[in-house]
Amino acid sequence: MNITRIAAAATAAALLSTPLAAQETAAEVDTDWYVFVAEDESECLAVSSPQRAEYFRDGAEVSATTDEPSLTVVYRPGEGAMGQVAYLGGFPFSEDEPIEAQVGTEAHALYPDNIWAWPPSAEADAALIEEMRVGREVRLSSFSSRGTNVVHYFSLNGFGPAVDEAARRCDN
C-alpha cells in the first residue's frame, strides 16, 4: 500500500470520528454525499455512509455490529491523488478475496488491507467513479476476517456534484 492511500485512510477516519451531520457546514441539500476540504485545500474528500447493511453467515441472514463504514473519493494533488476511491468497512476484512463493488450490472474489484479497501490502480479508480456517476447505488460485498459476508449499500444521490466539487476545490 502506498503512502497516499495510508494518508487518505487516516484523514477519512478522523472525519468519521464525529457524526457527518455535525460536520456539514453548507445549507441542507438533497444529497447523500458530503464534501470536506482541508483548511489549506491540500486535501478534499467526497464521502458518504451506507444507506443499509446486510450480514450473512452460511447463507443465512444474521445480525452484526461494526464500526461506522464509509465510502470516500480522495483528492490530494500534492501527492498525485486525484480521485482515489477508499472503502472503510468498519471491521477487519478477510484478506483472502477481493471486495466486489457493483454499480448496476458492472462489477469492480477492491482489494482489502485490514479495515480499508481500494481499487488496484488509478485506472480502476477512474472506471469505478465513472460508473458511480451514472448509477443509483453501489453495493459493496465483502467478507469479514470471521467469515461473515457483509453487504453495504451506498446511495449515489449527489455523488457526481460532490466529486466534482471536491476535485474543483483541490485543483491546484
C-alpha positions as CSV (number, residue, x, y, z in Angstrom):
1,M,0.0,0.0,0.0
2,N,1.4,3.4,-0.9
3,I,1.7,6.4,1.4
4,T,-1.0,8.3,-0.4
5,R,-3.6,5.6,0.4
6,I,-2.4,5.5,4.1
7,A,-2.8,9.2,4.4
8,A,-6.3,9.1,2.8
9,A,-7.3,6.4,5.2
10,A,-6.1,8.4,8.2
11,T,-7.9,11.6,7.1
12,A,-11.2,9.8,6.4
13,A,-11.0,8.0,9.7
14,A,-10.5,11.3,11.5
15,L,-13.5,12.8,9.7
16,L,-15.7,9.9,10.7
17,S,-14.9,10.3,14.4
18,T,-17.7,12.9,14.6
19,P,-21.1,12.5,13.1
20,L,-21.4,13.5,9.4
21,A,-24.3,15.8,10.2
22,A,-22.2,17.7,12.7
23,Q,-19.5,18.3,10.1
24,E,-21.8,19.7,7.4
25,T,-21.4,23.4,7.0
26,A,-23.4,24.1,3.8
27,A,-27.1,24.6,3.6
28,E,-29.1,21.4,3.7
29,V,-29.4,19.9,0.2
30,D,-30.8,16.7,-1.2
31,T,-27.7,14.6,-1.3
32,D,-26.3,11.5,0.3
33,W,-22.7,12.7,-0.3
34,Y,-20.7,15.4,1.6
35,V,-17.6,17.3,0.6
36,F,-14.8,18.0,3.2
37,V,-11.9,20.4,2.4
38,A,-8.7,20.8,4.4
39,E,-8.2,24.4,5.6
40,D,-5.2,24.8,3.2
41,E,-7.1,22.9,0.5
42,S,-4.4,20.3,0.2
43,E,-6.9,17.6,0.6
44,C,-10.6,17.3,-0.5
45,L,-12.9,14.4,0.1
46,A,-16.4,13.3,-1.2
47,V,-17.7,10.9,1.4
48,S,-20.9,9.0,2.3
49,S,-22.3,6.5,4.8
50,P,-24.2,3.4,3.7
51,Q,-28.0,3.5,3.5
52,R,-28.3,0.0,4.7
53,A,-26.3,-3.1,5.5
54,E,-26.9,-6.9,5.4
55,Y,-24.9,-9.6,7.1
56,F,-24.8,-13.3,6.1
57,R,-23.2,-16.4,7.6
58,D,-23.5,-19.8,5.9
59,G,-26.2,-18.3,3.6
60,A,-28.5,-17.1,6.4
61,E,-29.0,-13.5,7.3
62,V,-27.6,-12.7,10.8
63,S,-27.2,-9.5,12.9
64,A,-23.8,-7.9,13.4
65,T,-22.3,-4.8,14.8
66,T,-19.4,-2.9,13.1
67,D,-17.8,0.5,13.4
68,E,-19.1,3.2,11.1
69,P,-18.4,2.3,7.4
70,S,-17.9,4.9,4.7
71,L,-17.1,5.3,1.0
72,T,-14.8,8.1,0.1
73,V,-13.2,9.7,-3.0
74,V,-10.0,11.5,-2.2
75,Y,-8.3,14.4,-3.9
76,R,-4.8,15.2,-2.7
77,P,-2.9,17.0,-5.6
78,G,0.4,17.4,-3.7
79,E,0.7,13.6,-3.7
80,G,-0.8,13.0,-7.1
81,A,-4.1,11.6,-5.7
82,M,-6.8,12.9,-7.9
83,G,-9.8,10.6,-7.4
84,Q,-8.9,7.7,-5.2
85,V,-11.7,5.5,-4.0
86,A,-11.4,4.3,-0.4
87,Y,-13.9,2.0,1.3
88,L,-13.8,1.8,5.1
89,G,-15.7,-1.4,6.0
90,G,-15.9,-0.8,9.8
91,F,-14.4,-4.3,10.5
92,P,-11.3,-6.2,9.5
93,F,-11.7,-7.7,6.0
94,S,-10.8,-11.2,5.0
95,E,-7.5,-10.8,3.1
96,D,-8.3,-13.9,1.0
97,E,-10.5,-12.4,-1.6
98,P,-11.3,-9.0,-3.2
99,I,-14.3,-7.0,-2.3
100,E,-16.9,-6.6,-5.1
101,A,-18.2,-3.1,-5.8
102,Q,-21.3,-3.4,-8.0
103,V,-22.9,-0.5,-9.8
104,G,-25.8,-1.6,-12.0
105,T,-24.5,-4.5,-13.9
106,E,-20.8,-3.6,-13.7
107,A,-18.6,-5.2,-11.0
108,H,-15.3,-3.8,-9.8
109,A,-12.7,-5.3,-7.5
110,L,-11.4,-3.6,-4.4
111,Y,-8.5,-5.1,-2.5
112,P,-8.5,-5.2,1.3
113,D,-5.9,-4.0,3.7
114,N,-7.2,-4.6,7.2
115,I,-10.3,-2.3,7.5
116,W,-9.7,-0.4,4.3
117,A,-10.1,-1.4,0.6
118,W,-9.1,0.2,-2.7
119,P,-9.2,-0.4,-6.4
120,P,-5.9,-1.7,-7.7
121,S,-4.9,1.3,-9.8
122,A,-5.7,4.8,-10.8
123,E,-7.4,3.5,-13.9
124,A,-9.6,1.2,-11.8
125,D,-10.4,4.2,-9.6
126,A,-11.4,6.3,-12.6
127,A,-13.6,3.4,-14.1
128,L,-15.4,2.9,-10.8
129,I,-16.0,6.7,-10.4
130,E,-17.4,6.9,-13.9
131,E,-19.8,4.0,-13.2
132,M,-20.9,5.7,-9.9
133,R,-21.6,8.9,-11.7
134,V,-24.4,7.2,-13.7
135,G,-25.6,4.7,-11.2
136,R,-28.2,4.9,-8.5
137,E,-26.5,2.7,-5.9
138,V,-23.2,1.0,-5.2
139,R,-23.3,-2.4,-3.5
140,L,-20.1,-3.4,-1.7
141,S,-19.9,-7.1,-0.8
142,S,-17.0,-8.3,1.4
143,F,-16.2,-10.9,3.9
144,S,-15.0,-10.2,7.4
145,S,-12.0,-11.9,8.9
146,R,-14.5,-14.0,10.9
147,G,-16.2,-15.2,7.7
148,T,-19.3,-13.0,7.7
149,N,-20.5,-11.8,4.3
150,V,-21.1,-8.1,4.8
151,V,-23.0,-6.1,2.2
152,H,-23.2,-2.3,2.3
153,Y,-25.4,-0.3,0.0
154,F,-24.4,3.3,-0.7
155,S,-26.8,5.7,-2.4
156,L,-25.3,7.6,-5.3
157,N,-27.7,10.6,-4.9
158,G,-25.5,13.7,-5.2
159,F,-22.3,11.7,-5.9
160,G,-21.4,13.5,-9.2
161,P,-21.7,17.0,-7.8
162,A,-19.9,16.1,-4.6
163,V,-17.0,14.5,-6.5
164,D,-16.9,17.5,-8.9
165,E,-16.8,19.9,-6.0
166,A,-14.0,18.0,-4.2
167,A,-12.0,17.9,-7.4
168,R,-12.6,21.6,-8.1
169,R,-11.6,22.7,-4.6
170,C,-8.3,20.7,-4.8
171,D,-7.4,21.6,-8.4
172,N,-4.2,23.4,-7.6
